[in-house]
Amino acid sequence: MPLLRFDLIEGRSDEELKTLLDAAHRAMLAAFKVPERDRYQIVHEHKPSRLIIEDTGLGIPRTDKVVFLQVTSRPRGRAPKEAFYRLLVEELERSCGIAPSDVVVSIVENTDEDWSFGHGRAQFLTGELGTKG
């Protein structure tokens, strides 16, 4: 668990999406040290007129390859978050040709009681899952 929600402009092939998701997962594994099968990713595709991502006055150029990623996660420290931002843009540029200027990330934190992975139980609270993830 972290949960990754990607908002993208529609038009990527299934293969391009798989490559993008795999690259993001590699960054997550390296930065947050989550288990390999701790993978929850959702893709939302939008018509170009339905996705507006500007630059908050920073002068950052955007293209139709823009990726907005919202990560919902248990609390992480500053260093792992900064590592994730860096590793993510490196992976996406290397694997997908997505410029670092086209990657926007927001991390939303929650706690152990905010997760149920099935069977109507809060596995972090019941002890079925450990503290990593």
N, C-alpha and C positions, 0 to 999 in steps of 0.2 A: 504494500500500500504505500506509495502515493498514488493518487488518482490524477491522471493527466488528461486534460480536455483541450483538444486542438481546434482552433477556429481557422479555417483556410478558405481561400477563394476556390470555388469548384473548378474542376478540369484536370486534376491529377489522375493518372491511371492507378489501378490497384497496385501495380508493382512500385510506382513512385511513392504511394502512401505507405506500403510495407517498408520501403527503404527509410522513409522519414521516421516512422514509428520505431524501427529497429535502432536507428541512430540515437533517437531520444532515450531509448531504453539503455543503451550503452552508457550514455552520459549519466543517467540516473544511477545505474549500478556503480559506476566509478565514484561519483560525488557523494551519494547518500548511503553507499554500502548496503543496499537492500538485497535480499535473496534473488537469484536469477528468475524464479517464477513469480515474483512479486510484481506483477505487470497488469496494470489497469489503465487502458488507454481508450479514449473516445474521440472520434473525429466528427466535427460538424463542418459541412461545406456550405458556402454561401455564394450567391450571385455577387459579382463585383460591387454592385450598388448597395448591397446589404452588409458589407464589411468595411468600415471606415476606421483605419488605424493611422493616426497622424503621429507627430514626433514630439509633442509637449514643448515645442519651441526650441528643440535641440538641433534642428537642421538635419535630421536623420532622413535620408531618402528611403522610400518604400517602393516596392514593385508588386506585381501580381503574384509573386512567390511568397508574400508575407505570411508569417506564421505567428498566431497569437496563442500562447500556451498558458493555461491556468493549471497550476499544480495545487492540489489539496493534499495536505500532509500533516503528520504529527510534527511538533516543533523541531526545527533544525537550527543549528548555530549559523553564525554569519559565514564562517569559512566554508562549510559544505555548500551553502547557497551560492556563494561567489564562485566556487569550483564548478557547480552545476551550470551556472550561466555561461562560464567560459567553455566548459567541455561541450555543452549543447551546441553553441555556435560553431565550434570547431568540427564536431561530428556532422552537423547539418551542411556546413560548407563543403567538407571533404566528400561526404556520401551523396549529397543531393544537389550541390551547386547553389545552395541558398546562402545569400550574403548575410553576414552577421547583422547588417543594418535592417534586415527583414525579419528579425526574430525579437518578439516582445514576450516577456515572461512575467507572470504574477503568481506569487506563492501565497496561498491561504492556509493558515494553520488551524488545526483542531486537536482534540485530545483522544485518548484511548476509548473513552465512553462514546465517542461519535462514530465508531465503526462497528458494523456487523457484516461478516463475510458469508452469512448464510445460516440456515437453521434457526433463525430468530434469537441468536445469541451474540453477545459482545465478546468476541474471542480474546481480545486483549485483556478484558476484565476477568474472564473465567479462567485465564491461564492457558487456554488452548494455543495461543500465540505468545511468543516471548516479546521482549521489549524492542527487538530490532525490527526494522521495516518502515 
